[in-house]
Amino acid sequence: MAIAARFHDGLVAEVEAVELEYQATGAVGMLVIRRSGDGAELGRWPATTLYALHGRRDELRLGANGQPAGARVVVEGQHDVARVLATLPVLTEKRRQETGRQVRLAVTATVALAAVIAAYLYGVPLLASRIVGMVPAAWEASLGETVAGQMEASLGESGGLQLCDANPDSLANRAIARFGAEALAGSGSPFDLDIRVVRSDIPNAFALPGGQVFFFSSLLEQARTQDEFAGVLAHEIGHVAYRHGMEQLISTAGTGALIGFILGDMTGLSVAAGLGATMIDARFSRDAERQADAFAAQVAQRLDFNPAGLADLINRVGADDEFARALALLNTHPLTEDRKAALEILSQQRPTGLEPPFTAAEWRAIRSMCGAAPAAEPRTKTK
């Protein structure tokens, strides 16, 4: 008995109402397509060339190799679809093979993504730290200058970021330069520090590749003690000493390049790949932050300040909230309460009799170098 269907010949938009017959001719069966009504034959498709296309529920769409790209036979109804599949078992086998192929592809892509993430969770930071040692210091310093120029263009006004005190021989600048030199002494760093206190409403401080450190006036205004200012500054100098900026650049570039090269722009996997890259780079950055915290604690073994002050200042500027805690895995900085606890432990063994990082006059000059500052809390020496 013939099966009713619709036929698209792939050449014109007209749809024909047809009836399908199966003829077994030797070893190769034929699907015969006849126009309903007059029975005119519109096509003969060898059963071995047939394949199923995606369709709606209770609908079977068939194409055939060697036919125009848009040629289709559409069978509707659960009963008729079952009859076609029973008559042409090759379609069921091809469906099974296609399902298996898709499952294998999904498994392969998932394993590939997992392998890339696993490799970079452990391989990229180690590789970046090895590579950064081969980068010439002069090249890194030049890169830092370029980054500084771009940063000033994006954050600064028409004249770029304005120095709070442009006189390098002022009491404040000499005190900050001395602190930087003492902090970096013995680290083996190839760079000369260039510490700039600049005007900005953004409470931030950061180090660039090549030895440049920026301390924004908004953060300075919120520093209440020498401990807080010295802790943050020593932390940023730690990034310079360990060349974290260059490491992060190498790590980020390597992560994006490898994931893009292996996985390409695969629909459905691109989001997962992006999340993987974020996790990788965030983890590497958190490790760098802990290392810089430890550097600040080491500096505090030679100068009389409590490195945990940097956590106090960070917490005052932007206290951790529930959202930050929930996304702690993706945060580039450890939660401040965790940092303070770690720094308190590191600072417990500081020797006695150390000199403070700044004299009272120097600290007053630093506090006022960007303009009037609120009264600072009295400094309490903690051991």
C-alpha positions as CSV (number, residue, x, y, z in Angstrom):
1,M,0.0,0.0,0.0
2,A,1.3,3.4,-0.9
3,I,2.2,6.0,1.7
4,A,1.0,9.6,1.4
5,A,3.7,12.3,1.5
6,R,4.7,15.7,0.3
7,F,7.5,16.1,-2.3
8,H,9.9,19.1,-2.8
9,D,12.1,18.6,-5.9
10,G,14.6,21.1,-4.7
11,L,14.4,23.1,-7.9
12,V,11.1,25.0,-7.7
13,A,9.0,26.2,-4.7
14,E,6.0,24.1,-5.7
15,V,5.1,21.2,-3.3
16,E,3.6,18.0,-4.8
17,A,1.2,15.6,-3.0
18,V,2.7,12.2,-3.7
19,E,2.5,8.6,-2.8
20,L,5.6,6.5,-1.9
21,E,6.2,2.9,-2.9
22,Y,9.1,0.7,-2.2
23,Q,10.4,-1.6,-5.0
24,A,12.9,-4.3,-4.3
25,T,15.0,-4.5,-7.5
26,G,17.9,-6.9,-6.9
27,A,20.2,-6.0,-4.1
28,V,19.3,-2.3,-4.2
29,G,15.7,-1.2,-3.2
30,M,14.1,1.9,-4.7
31,L,11.9,4.5,-3.1
32,V,9.5,5.4,-5.9
33,I,7.8,8.8,-5.7
34,R,4.5,9.1,-7.7
35,R,2.2,12.1,-8.0
36,S,-1.1,11.6,-6.3
37,G,-4.0,11.5,-8.8
38,D,-2.4,10.6,-12.1
39,G,0.4,8.4,-10.7
40,A,3.1,10.1,-12.7
41,E,6.6,9.1,-11.5
42,L,8.5,12.0,-10.1
43,G,11.6,10.3,-8.8
44,R,13.4,7.1,-7.9
45,W,15.7,7.2,-5.0
46,P,18.0,4.2,-4.2
47,A,17.4,3.1,-0.6
48,T,21.1,3.2,0.1
49,T,21.3,6.9,-0.6
50,L,18.5,7.9,1.7
51,Y,19.0,9.8,5.0
52,A,16.7,11.3,7.6
53,L,16.6,15.1,8.3
54,H,15.6,16.9,11.4
55,G,11.8,17.4,11.5
56,R,8.9,18.0,13.8
57,R,7.4,15.4,16.1
58,D,5.6,12.6,14.2
59,E,7.2,13.7,11.0
60,L,9.9,12.1,8.9
61,R,11.9,14.1,6.4
62,L,14.0,12.2,3.8
63,G,16.7,13.4,1.6
64,A,18.9,11.4,-0.8
65,N,22.5,11.7,-1.9
66,G,22.8,12.7,-5.5
67,Q,19.6,14.8,-5.5
68,P,19.3,18.6,-5.5
69,A,20.2,20.1,-2.1
70,G,16.6,21.1,-1.4
71,A,14.9,17.8,-2.5
72,R,12.8,16.4,0.3
73,V,10.1,13.8,0.9
74,V,8.0,14.5,4.0
75,V,5.9,11.8,5.7
76,E,3.5,12.8,8.5
77,G,1.7,10.8,11.1
78,Q,3.1,8.3,13.6
79,H,1.6,5.3,11.7
80,D,3.0,6.2,8.3
81,V,6.4,7.2,9.8
82,A,6.6,3.7,11.5
83,R,5.7,2.0,8.2
84,V,8.5,3.8,6.3
85,L,11.1,3.0,9.0
86,A,10.0,-0.6,9.0
87,T,10.2,-0.8,5.2
88,L,13.6,0.9,5.1
89,P,15.7,-0.4,8.1
90,V,18.7,1.4,6.6
91,L,17.2,4.6,7.9
92,T,17.1,3.3,11.5
93,E,20.7,2.1,11.3
94,K,21.8,5.5,9.9
95,R,19.9,7.3,12.7
96,R,21.7,5.1,15.3
97,Q,25.1,5.8,13.7
98,E,24.4,9.6,13.6
99,T,23.3,9.6,17.2
100,G,26.5,7.7,18.1
101,R,28.6,10.2,16.1
102,Q,27.0,13.1,17.9
103,V,27.6,11.6,21.3
104,R,31.2,10.8,20.4
105,L,31.7,14.4,19.2
106,A,30.2,15.8,22.4
107,V,32.3,13.6,24.6
108,T,35.5,14.4,22.6
109,A,34.8,18.2,22.8
110,T,34.1,17.9,26.6
111,V,37.3,16.0,27.2
112,A,39.2,18.4,25.1
113,L,37.8,21.4,27.1
114,A,38.5,19.7,30.4
115,A,42.1,18.8,29.3
116,V,42.8,22.4,28.3
117,I,41.4,23.8,31.6
118,A,43.3,21.2,33.6
119,A,46.5,21.9,31.7
120,Y,46.3,25.6,32.2
121,L,45.2,25.5,35.8
122,Y,48.7,24.0,36.5
123,G,50.7,24.5,33.4
124,V,50.2,28.2,32.5
125,P,51.3,29.8,35.7
126,L,54.5,27.6,35.8
127,L,55.1,28.2,32.1
128,A,54.6,32.0,32.4
129,S,56.9,32.2,35.4
130,R,59.6,30.4,33.3
131,I,59.1,32.6,30.2
132,V,59.1,35.9,32.1
133,G,62.7,35.3,33.1
134,M,63.7,35.3,29.5
135,V,62.0,38.6,28.7
136,P,64.6,41.4,28.6
137,A,64.0,44.0,31.3
138,A,64.3,46.8,28.8
139,W,61.6,45.3,26.7
140,E,59.3,44.9,29.7
141,A,59.9,48.5,30.8
142,S,59.0,49.7,27.3
143,L,55.9,47.7,27.4
144,G,55.0,49.2,30.8
145,E,55.4,52.7,29.3
146,T,53.0,51.8,26.5
147,V,50.5,50.4,29.0
148,A,50.8,53.5,31.1
149,G,50.1,55.7,28.1
150,Q,47.0,53.8,27.2
151,M,45.8,53.8,30.8
152,E,46.3,57.6,31.0
153,A,44.4,58.0,27.8
154,S,41.4,56.0,29.1
155,L,41.4,57.2,32.7
156,G,42.8,60.6,32.6
157,E,41.3,63.9,31.4
158,S,42.7,65.9,28.5
159,G,46.1,66.2,30.1
160,G,46.3,62.7,31.3
161,L,46.7,61.6,34.9
162,Q,47.9,64.6,37.0
163,L,50.7,64.1,39.5
164,C,49.7,65.2,43.0
165,D,53.2,66.6,43.6
166,A,55.3,67.1,40.4
167,N,58.5,68.0,42.4
168,P,60.6,64.9,42.8
169,D,62.6,66.6,45.6
170,S,59.6,67.3,47.8
171,L,59.6,65.8,51.2
172,A,56.7,63.5,50.3
173,N,58.2,62.2,47.1
174,R,61.6,61.7,48.6
175,A,60.1,59.7,51.4
176,I,58.1,57.5,49.0
177,A,61.1,56.9,46.8
178,R,63.2,56.0,49.8
179,F,60.6,53.5,51.0
180,G,60.4,52.0,47.5
181,A,64.1,51.6,47.3
182,E,64.3,50.0,50.7
183,A,61.4,47.7,50.0
184,L,62.9,46.5,46.7
185,A,66.4,46.1,48.1
186,G,67.7,42.5,48.0
187,S,64.9,41.3,45.7
188,G,67.1,41.1,42.6
189,S,64.7,43.1,40.6
190,P,66.2,44.6,37.4
191,F,63.9,47.6,37.5
192,D,64.1,51.1,39.1
193,L,60.8,52.0,40.7
194,D,58.8,54.9,39.5
195,I,56.1,55.5,42.1
196,R,53.5,58.1,41.1
197,V,50.8,59.5,43.3
198,V,48.1,60.8,40.9
199,R,44.8,62.5,41.2
200,S,41.8,60.2,40.6
201,D,38.4,59.7,42.1
202,I,39.0,55.9,41.8
203,P,40.4,54.4,45.1
204,N,43.0,52.1,43.6
205,A,46.7,51.3,43.4
206,F,48.5,49.0,40.9
207,A,51.8,48.1,39.4
208,L,52.6,47.9,35.7
209,P,55.3,45.8,34.0
210,G,58.7,47.4,34.2
211,G,58.6,49.1,37.7
212,Q,55.8,51.7,37.5
213,V,53.5,52.0,40.5
214,F,50.4,54.2,40.6
215,F,48.8,55.2,43.8
216,F,45.5,57.1,43.3
217,S,44.7,60.1,45.5
218,S,41.3,58.7,46.5
219,L,42.9,55.7,48.1
220,L,45.5,57.9,49.8
221,E,42.7,60.1,51.3
222,Q,41.2,57.0,52.9
223,A,44.5,55.7,54.4
224,R,44.3,56.5,58.1
225,T,47.7,55.2,59.2
226,Q,51.2,54.6,57.9
227,D,50.5,50.9,58.3
228,E,47.7,51.1,55.7
229,F,49.7,53.2,53.2
230,A,52.9,51.3,53.6
231,G,51.2,47.9,53.4
232,V,49.5,48.8,50.1
233,L,52.6,50.3,48.6
234,A,54.8,47.4,49.7
235,H,52.2,45.0,48.2
236,E,52.4,46.8,44.8
237,I,56.2,46.8,44.9
238,G,55.9,43.1,45.4
239,H,54.1,42.8,42.1
240,V,57.1,44.6,40.5
241,A,59.7,42.4,42.3
242,Y,57.9,39.2,41.1
243,R,57.1,40.6,37.6
244,H,53.5,39.6,38.0
245,G,52.3,42.0,35.3
246,M,54.4,40.3,32.7
247,E,53.5,36.9,34.0
248,Q,49.8,37.7,33.8
249,L,50.2,39.1,30.3
250,I,51.8,35.8,29.1
251,S,49.3,33.7,31.0
252,T,46.3,35.5,29.6
253,A,47.6,35.5,26.0
254,G,48.5,31.9,26.2
255,T,45.1,30.8,27.7
256,G,43.0,32.6,25.1
257,A,45.2,31.5,22.2
258,L,45.2,27.8,23.1
259,I,41.5,27.5,23.9
260,G,40.6,29.3,20.7
261,F,43.0,27.2,18.6
262,I,41.8,23.8,20.0
263,L,38.0,24.5,20.4
264,G,37.5,27.2,17.8
265,D,34.1,29.0,17.8
266,M,32.0,26.0,18.7
267,T,28.3,26.8,19.5
268,G,27.5,25.9,23.0
269,L,31.1,25.4,24.0
270,S,32.3,28.9,23.5
271,V,30.6,30.1,26.8
272,A,32.2,27.2,28.7
273,A,35.6,27.9,27.2
274,G,35.3,31.6,28.2
275,L,34.4,30.5,31.8
276,G,37.4,28.2,31.8
277,A,39.7,31.0,30.7
278,T,38.2,33.3,33.4
279,M,38.8,30.7,36.1
280,I,42.3,30.1,35.0
281,D,43.3,33.7,34.9
282,A,41.5,34.5,38.2
283,R,43.3,31.7,39.9
284,F,46.7,32.8,38.7
285,S,45.9,36.4,39.8
286,R,44.9,35.3,43.3
287,D,48.2,33.4,43.6
288,A,50.0,36.6,42.6
289,E,48.1,38.6,45.2
290,R,49.0,36.2,47.9
291,Q,52.7,36.4,46.8
292,A,52.6,40.2,46.9
293,D,51.0,40.1,50.4
294,A,53.9,37.9,51.6
295,F,56.4,40.3,50.0
296,A,54.8,43.2,52.0
297,A,55.1,41.1,55.2
298,Q,58.8,40.5,54.4
299,V,59.3,44.3,54.0
300,A,57.7,44.7,57.4
301,Q,60.4,42.6,58.9
302,R,62.8,45.5,58.1
303,L,60.5,48.5,58.6
304,D,58.1,49.1,61.4
305,F,54.6,48.8,60.0
306,N,51.9,46.2,60.2
307,P,51.3,44.7,56.7
308,A,47.7,43.8,57.7
309,G,46.9,47.4,57.3
310,L,46.6,46.9,53.6
311,A,43.6,44.6,54.3
312,D,42.1,47.2,56.5
313,L,42.3,49.8,53.8
314,I,41.0,47.5,51.1
315,N,38.1,46.4,53.3
316,R,37.2,50.1,54.1
317,V,37.2,51.0,50.4
318,G,35.2,48.0,49.2
319,A,34.1,45.6,51.9
320,D,33.4,42.0,50.7
321,D,29.6,41.4,50.4
322,E,27.6,38.3,49.9
323,F,27.9,38.5,46.1
324,A,31.7,38.7,46.3
325,R,31.7,35.6,48.6
326,A,29.5,33.7,46.3
327,L,31.8,34.4,43.3
328,A,35.0,33.9,45.3
329,L,36.3,31.3,42.8
330,L,36.2,33.9,40.1
331,N,37.6,36.9,42.1
332,T,41.0,38.0,41.2
333,H,41.7,39.1,44.7
334,P,41.3,36.9,47.8
335,L,38.6,38.0,50.2
336,T,39.9,40.7,52.4
337,E,39.1,38.9,55.7
338,D,41.1,36.0,54.5
339,R,44.0,38.2,53.5
340,K,44.0,40.0,56.8
341,A,44.1,36.8,58.7
342,A,47.0,35.5,56.7
343,L,48.9,38.9,57.0
344,E,48.3,39.0,60.8
345,I,50.0,35.6,61.0
346,L,52.9,36.7,58.8
347,S,53.4,39.9,60.9
348,Q,53.5,38.2,64.3
349,Q,57.2,37.5,64.2
350,R,58.3,41.0,63.4
351,P,61.5,42.0,65.3
352,T,61.5,44.8,67.8
353,G,63.4,48.1,67.5
354,L,62.6,48.7,63.8
355,E,62.4,52.2,62.3
356,P,59.0,53.3,61.0
357,P,58.8,53.7,57.3
358,F,58.1,57.5,57.5
359,T,58.8,60.2,60.0
360,A,55.9,62.2,61.4
361,A,56.7,65.1,59.1
362,E,57.0,62.8,56.1
363,W,53.7,61.2,56.8
364,R,52.0,64.6,57.1
365,A,53.6,65.6,53.8
366,I,52.4,62.4,52.1
367,R,48.9,62.8,53.5
368,S,48.6,66.4,52.2
369,M,50.4,66.0,48.8
370,C,47.1,65.7,46.9
371,G,45.5,68.6,48.9
372,A,43.7,68.8,52.2
373,A,43.3,65.4,53.9
374,P,41.1,64.4,56.8
375,A,42.7,64.0,60.1
376,A,44.5,60.7,60.4
377,E,44.1,58.3,63.3
378,P,47.0,58.1,65.7
379,R,49.4,55.4,64.8
380,T,49.4,52.5,67.2
381,K,52.4,50.2,67.1
382,T,51.3,46.5,66.9
383,K,53.6,43.6,67.0
